[in-house]
Amino acid sequence: MSARNLDPRGRAVLVTGASTGLGRACAGQLAAAGFKVYAGVRKLAGDPPPGVEQLVLDVTDAASITAAEDTVRAAVGEQGLWGLVNNAGICVSAPLECLPLDDLRQQLETSVVGQIATTQAFLPLLRDAGGRVVNVTSGLGNVAIPYLGAYAAAMWAKEAFSDALRREVAPSGVAVSVVQPGAIATPIWDKVSGTGSRIIDAAPKPLQDRYRATFVRFLETNEKGARTSRTSPEDFARTVHRALTAGSPRSRYTVGRDATMGRLLTRLLPDAAIDRVFRSLVTPPGGTT
């Protein structure tokens, strides 16, 4: 650890959505580094990483958030909470014309409204510690690709929430950073494909005929890209660790070449050029629409 970095020992951190995938890897690595880690999970499991204390926390349930805040407050006392890692979320993939509004509401409730509710509850404890909020978004917080419009909308909203929050709480000594991971192999991709298949199967026949071939191809390609990605959950966890321990944390961190390139290209290319990049995703076999 360099002299510029903060010593994690004795500092408490809460990671939401920590039962599997990125959240679990993050909680385990932070605990190994010396943080006291509370892992927010919807249901308790018997095998948390070493040094991690599970905490029932459903970010879409106000009573669950209140109960979790009470538990953490009793544990940390006047020391406060050093870090809140808002990682909980889901990914709904569907053509927007086929997207059931209940699925859209669930996407936004989990990935945006629930994150704001959790942050509101824990901000007093973060102020006590002069701590940090780390909001986990996605490379899709930079560029919205076809068939992931609902997810991208949630990520862009979370990016905006992060910017506004960072500016609002800076006078009270709380820092806010965004971590944007690209494609990483985690169990979420099984759920993405399952939800996408359910939605397209339930769509009216004319919409199935219009979108099925390209959407199914997209789901397969997207999942393959994640499963063959060289970016790992450990890469993500190391980046969160940097955001929590850097002497001067950055407002944004990208994880993975695809996330970094996506952010760069959206700054360099006009919309028309980016549209051409994605045209092949939505062009059916034979080139007809």
C-alpha positions in Angstrom: 0.0 0.0 0.0 1.5 3.4 -1.0 1.7 6.4 1.3 -1.1 8.1 -0.7 -3.6 5.3 0.1 -5.7 5.0 3.2 -5.3 2.1 5.6 -8.5 0.0 5.4 -8.1 -1.6 8.8 -10.8 -0.7 11.2 -13.0 0.9 8.5 -16.5 -0.6 7.8 -17.9 -1.0 4.3 -21.3 -2.2 3.1 -21.6 -3.9 -0.3 -25.1 -4.5 -1.7 -26.0 -7.3 -4.0 -23.2 -9.4 -2.5 -24.6 -12.9 -2.6 -22.9 -13.8 -6.0 -20.9 -12.5 -8.8 -19.2 -9.1 -8.6 -20.6 -8.2 -5.2 -19.4 -11.4 -3.6 -15.9 -11.1 -5.1 -15.8 -7.4 -4.0 -16.9 -8.2 -0.4 -14.3 -11.0 -0.1 -11.4 -8.9 -1.5 -12.3 -5.9 0.7 -12.4 -8.2 3.8 -9.0 -9.7 2.8 -7.6 -6.2 2.6 -8.6 -5.4 6.1 -12.0 -3.7 5.9 -14.9 -4.8 8.1 -17.3 -5.9 5.4 -21.1 -6.2 5.6 -22.5 -8.1 2.6 -26.0 -7.1 1.7 -27.9 -10.2 0.5 -31.6 -10.8 -0.1 -31.4 -14.2 1.6 -28.7 -15.4 4.0 -26.4 -18.2 2.7 -24.1 -20.4 4.7 -20.8 -19.7 2.8 -19.8 -16.0 2.8 -16.2 -15.2 2.0 -13.8 -15.2 5.1 -14.2 -12.1 7.2 -17.5 -11.1 5.6 -20.7 -10.6 7.7 -23.9 -11.2 5.8 -26.8 -8.7 6.2 -30.3 -9.2 4.9 -30.8 -6.2 2.6 -33.4 -5.9 -0.3 -32.9 -2.5 -1.9 -36.5 -2.5 -3.2 -37.9 -3.0 0.3 -38.0 0.1 2.6 -38.4 -2.0 5.8 -35.4 -4.1 4.8 -33.2 -1.0 4.2 -34.2 0.5 7.6 -33.5 -2.8 9.4 -30.1 -3.0 7.7 -29.2 0.5 8.6 -30.2 -0.1 12.3 -27.9 -3.1 12.4 -24.9 -1.3 10.9 -25.4 1.7 13.1 -25.4 -0.4 16.2 -22.2 -2.1 15.1 -20.2 0.9 13.9 -21.2 3.4 16.5 -19.7 6.9 16.4 -17.0 5.6 14.0 -19.6 5.6 11.2 -19.5 3.8 7.9 -16.5 4.3 5.6 -17.9 2.9 2.4 -21.2 2.1 0.7 -20.8 0.1 -2.5 -24.1 0.3 -4.4 -23.7 -2.9 -6.5 -27.2 -4.5 -6.3 -28.9 -4.6 -9.6 -30.5 -6.6 -12.4 -30.2 -6.6 -16.2 -33.3 -6.7 -18.4 -32.6 -7.3 -22.1 -35.3 -6.9 -24.7 -36.2 -4.9 -27.8 -37.9 -1.8 -26.4 -41.0 -2.4 -28.6 -41.5 -5.7 -26.8 -40.5 -4.6 -23.3 -43.3 -5.2 -20.7 -43.6 -2.1 -18.5 -43.5 -4.2 -15.4 -40.0 -5.4 -16.4 -39.0 -1.8 -17.0 -40.3 -0.8 -13.6 -38.4 -3.7 -11.9 -35.2 -2.6 -13.7 -35.5 1.0 -12.6 -36.8 0.1 -9.1 -33.8 -2.2 -8.4 -31.0 -0.3 -10.2 -32.0 3.3 -9.6 -34.7 3.9 -7.0 -33.4 1.2 -4.7 -29.9 2.6 -4.9 -31.1 6.1 -4.0 -33.2 4.8 -1.1 -30.2 2.8 0.3 -27.9 5.8 -0.1 -30.4 8.1 1.7 -30.5 5.7 4.6 -26.8 5.3 5.0 -25.6 8.9 4.3 -25.7 9.9 8.0 -23.3 7.1 8.9 -21.1 8.0 5.9 -20.9 11.6 7.1 -19.8 10.4 10.5 -16.8 8.7 9.0 -16.1 11.2 6.2 -16.6 8.2 4.0 -17.3 7.2 0.4 -20.1 6.1 -1.9 -19.1 3.8 -4.8 -21.9 3.4 -7.3 -21.5 0.5 -9.7 -22.9 1.2 -13.1 -21.6 -0.4 -16.4 -19.8 0.4 -19.6 -23.4 0.8 -20.9 -23.5 4.0 -18.8 -21.5 5.5 -21.7 -23.2 4.0 -24.7 -26.7 2.5 -25.1 -26.7 -0.6 -27.4 -29.6 -2.2 -29.1 -31.7 -4.7 -27.0 -30.2 -3.4 -23.7 -32.2 -0.1 -23.7 -33.9 -0.7 -20.3 -30.6 -1.6 -18.6 -28.7 1.3 -20.2 -31.5 3.7 -19.2 -31.0 2.5 -15.6 -27.2 2.9 -15.8 -27.4 6.4 -17.3 -29.8 7.4 -14.5 -27.4 6.0 -11.9 -24.6 7.9 -13.6 -26.6 11.2 -13.3 -27.6 10.4 -9.7 -23.9 9.8 -8.9 -22.9 13.2 -10.4 -25.6 15.1 -8.6 -24.9 13.3 -5.3 -21.1 13.9 -5.6 -21.7 17.6 -5.9 -24.3 17.8 -3.1 -22.4 15.9 -0.4 -18.9 17.2 -1.1 -19.2 20.0 1.5 -19.9 17.3 4.1 -16.7 15.4 3.3 -18.3 12.4 1.6 -16.8 11.4 -1.8 -18.7 9.7 -4.6 -17.1 7.5 -7.3 -18.6 5.5 -10.1 -17.1 2.1 -11.2 -18.0 1.1 -14.7 -17.3 -2.6 -15.4 -17.5 -4.0 -18.9 -18.4 -7.6 -19.7 -17.4 -10.1 -17.0 -18.4 -13.7 -16.6 -20.8 -13.9 -13.7 -24.1 -15.8 -13.0 -26.1 -12.7 -14.1 -25.8 -13.8 -17.7 -28.0 -16.9 -17.2 -30.7 -14.6 -15.8 -30.3 -12.1 -18.7 -30.8 -14.8 -21.3 -33.7 -16.3 -19.4 -35.5 -13.0 -19.0 -34.9 -12.1 -22.6 -36.3 -15.4 -23.9 -39.4 -15.0 -21.7 -40.1 -11.6 -23.0 -39.7 -12.4 -26.7 -41.8 -15.6 -26.3 -44.6 -13.5 -24.8 -44.5 -10.8 -27.4 -47.3 -10.5 -30.0 -46.6 -12.6 -33.1 -45.8 -9.7 -35.4 -43.1 -8.5 -33.0 -41.7 -12.0 -32.6 -41.4 -12.2 -36.3 -39.7 -8.8 -36.5 -37.2 -9.2 -33.6 -36.7 -12.9 -32.7 -33.8 -13.7 -35.1 -31.7 -10.7 -34.3 -32.5 -10.7 -30.6 -31.7 -14.4 -30.1 -28.5 -13.9 -32.0 -27.7 -10.9 -29.8 -28.3 -12.8 -26.6 -26.0 -15.6 -27.7 -23.3 -13.2 -28.8 -23.6 -11.1 -25.7 -23.4 -14.1 -23.3 -20.4 -15.5 -25.2 -18.6 -12.2 -25.0 -19.0 -12.1 -21.3 -18.0 -15.7 -20.7 -14.8 -15.3 -22.8 -13.9 -11.9 -21.4 -10.4 -11.5 -19.9 -11.8 -9.1 -17.3 -12.5 -10.9 -14.0 -14.5 -10.2 -10.9 -11.2 -9.8 -9.1 -10.3 -6.9 -11.5 -13.6 -5.3 -10.5 -13.0 -5.8 -6.8 -9.5 -4.3 -7.1 -11.0 -1.2 -8.7 -13.6 -0.8 -6.0 -10.7 -1.2 -3.4 -8.9 1.7 -5.2 -11.9 3.9 -5.1 -12.3 3.3 -1.3 -8.6 3.8 -0.4 -7.2 6.3 -2.8 -6.1 9.5 -1.1 -7.9 11.5 -3.8 -10.6 9.2 -5.4 -11.5 9.7 -9.0 -15.1 10.4 -10.0 -15.1 7.5 -12.4 -13.2 4.2 -12.9 -13.6 1.8 -15.8 -12.9 -1.9 -15.6 -12.1 -3.8 -18.7 -11.0 -2.8 -22.2 -14.5 -2.8 -23.6 -15.7 -0.3 -21.0 -12.7 1.9 -21.5 -13.0 1.8 -25.3 -16.8 2.5 -25.1 -16.2 5.6 -23.0 -13.5 6.8 -25.4 -15.5 6.2 -28.6 -18.5 8.0 -27.4 -16.3 11.1 -26.9 -14.6 10.8 -30.2 -17.3 9.6 -32.6 -20.5 11.3 -33.7 -23.8 9.5 -33.1 -24.2 8.6 -36.8 -20.9 6.7 -36.7 -21.8 4.8 -33.5 -25.2 4.0 -35.1 -23.4 2.3 -38.0 -21.3 0.3 -35.6 -24.4 -1.3 -34.1 -26.4 -1.6 -37.3 -25.3 -5.2 -37.8 -26.8 -6.2 -34.4 -30.3 -5.3 -35.6 -30.1 -6.4 -39.3 -31.9 -9.7 -39.8 -30.4 -12.5 -41.8 -30.8 -11.6 -45.5 -30.7 -7.9 -44.6 -34.4 -7.2 -44.5 -36.3 -5.5 -41.7 
